[in-house]
């Protein structure tokens, strides 16, 4: 499954909001420094979709807020 994600770093609480058929807004409680927000994003999405963290990979946008994520099932 391929989804589009808009990430909001440094949130008080992590949350996921579905904004379209395959687009999500994810608030992560980690700073956008040294890949910490990306790792936390993978953890949050893995829990949300009930898959392993290794099944979640960031395809495009690892340096920006808008990302394309692939979730293997």
C-alpha positions in Angstrom: 0.0 0.0 0.0 1.3 3.5 -0.9 0.1 6.5 1.1 0.9 10.2 1.2 1.8 11.6 4.6 2.1 15.2 5.9 4.2 15.1 9.0 4.0 17.7 11.9 7.1 17.3 14.2 7.3 18.3 17.8 3.7 17.6 18.6 2.7 17.1 22.3 0.9 13.9 21.5 1.2 11.6 18.4 -1.9 11.3 16.3 -3.0 10.3 12.8 -5.8 12.0 10.9 -7.0 10.6 7.6 -7.5 13.4 5.1 -8.3 11.5 1.9 -8.5 8.0 0.5 -4.7 7.6 0.7 -3.5 10.7 2.5 -2.8 11.2 6.2 -1.7 13.9 8.6 0.6 12.5 11.3 1.7 14.4 14.3 4.9 13.0 15.8 6.3 13.7 19.2 9.9 13.9 18.0 12.0 16.7 16.6 12.9 16.9 12.9 16.6 16.4 13.7 18.9 13.6 12.6 16.0 11.4 11.3 14.2 11.2 14.7 10.9 12.3 13.4 11.1 9.8 10.5 11.8 6.9 12.8 8.9 8.0 15.1 6.7 8.3 12.0 7.5 4.7 11.1 6.7 3.5 14.6 3.4 5.3 14.7 2.3 4.1 11.2 3.4 0.5 12.1 1.2 0.6 15.1 -1.8 2.2 13.3 -1.7 -0.3 10.4 -0.8 -3.3 12.7 2.4 -4.2 10.8 6.0 -4.4 11.9 8.2 -1.3 11.8 10.4 -2.9 9.2 7.3 -3.1 6.9 7.0 0.7 6.8 9.5 2.5 4.5 9.7 6.2 3.4 9.9 6.2 -0.4 10.1 9.9 -1.1 10.4 13.1 1.0 12.7 11.9 3.8 13.9 15.5 4.2 10.6 17.3 4.0 7.1 17.3 5.6 5.4 15.7 2.7 6.3 12.0 2.3 5.4 9.0 0.2 5.3 5.9 2.4 5.1 2.3 1.4 3.5 -0.2 3.8 4.2 -3.9 3.1 1.6 -6.3 4.2 
